[in-house]
Amino acid sequence: MLYWLSGLSGQLNVLNVFRYQTFRAGGAVITALAVALLCGPAIIRWLKTKQPGGQPIRTDGPESHIITKQGTPTMGGVMILLGIGVATLLWADLSNRFVWTALFVTMGYGLIGSLDDYRKVTKRSSSGGISGRTRLIAEFLIAGAAAMWISSVTTPVLADKLAMPFFKDALFNFGIFYIPFAALVMAGAANAVNLTDGLDGLAIVPVMIAAAVFAIIAYLIGNKDFAAYLQEHYVAGSGELAIFCSAVVGAGLGFLWFNAPPAMIFMGDTGSLAMGGALGSVAVVTKHEIVFAVVGGLFVLETVSVIVQVASFKLTGKRVFRMAPLHHHYEKKGWAEPTIVIRFWIIAVILAIAGLSTLKLR
């Protein structure tokens, strides 16, 4: 919205600053942070009145959770979505179709997550949400629609292709299978973040780290000169997603203020599905789906631990981990919650640096 003020720079030169994506990205961080911090207390109070018992705790989970997390409300993702929405609408170029696509996926997944959280809270059961099949269908419908739209507005040279890191001008032609692949990236990212969200602050910080990395990637890929220098594929219009990613960082910081141990609120599926979908959509637009698997490697690791655990138990009757996802395995081993969270943050930072390094390794 404020971007349009740059059109008046002829009358007032100072308004030209709104033309710059870096300036607007900074504004998006501050705005999203402020919205989350200002609205957070009221949202928490309201959710507490609606959720007297708080989020239902898994009975088969770590024993300490029943004591330490009982009564904490969920659906805190609402404040994240509010921060992202306000900041993006205020600072992004609203004529950019990629911005609306990212918002569509984020808010759509947030709606699915909120319905799931609502059913769990009303049924007082951690497994009482929307059925897995129904949720996946809804996720793939949203992701599929977004993937078709992204493909239709992307230059035909890149529309149905996967860019390969480490190789100059390497493109893998998916053809008609690109839409299902792109939808899988978005839905998979959403569920991977959802699985990671199990300890106070565990998911939101890696989300912010990944969002910061993709803010840089989107800015560079959306700039023809930078993309040429880095020998990356230029995606016209993708630079505006730097503002969206910055809003994710700011809203995440605001949420972390209330989610820091001991958490006053959990993001719930409302936040985790939305955050994963947001990151996945940006990865698809910028043609960095493979790099996203590196940057978001922590989410991949958590997901793989669940897949391995289920497969091992069904095939052999034995469990590889004491409990899945992986963070619960370390809880069962006696690691303190802050130790697990901080060490996982460190892993997320290392993976983010590794992902960024692929930009120049050609």
Secondary structure, DSSP 8 states (H G I E B T S, - for coil): -GGGGGGGTTT-GGGGGGG-HHHHHHHHHHHHHHHHHHHHHHHHHHHHHH-TT-S---TTS-HHHHHHSTT----THHHHHHHHHHHHHHHS-TT-HHHHHHHHHHHHHHHHHHHHHHHHHHHT-TT-SS-HHHHHHHHHHHHHHHHHHHHHHS-TTTTTEEE-TTSTT-EEE-GGGHHHHHHHHHHHHHHHHHHH--STTTTHHHHHHHHHHHHHHHHHHTSHHHHHHHT----TTGGGHHHHHHHHHHHHHHHHHHHSSS-S---HHHHHHHHHHHHHHHHHHTT-HHHHHHHTHHHHHHHHHHHHHHHHHHHHS--SSSSSSHHHHHHHTT--HHHHHHHHHHHHHHHHHHHHHTTT--
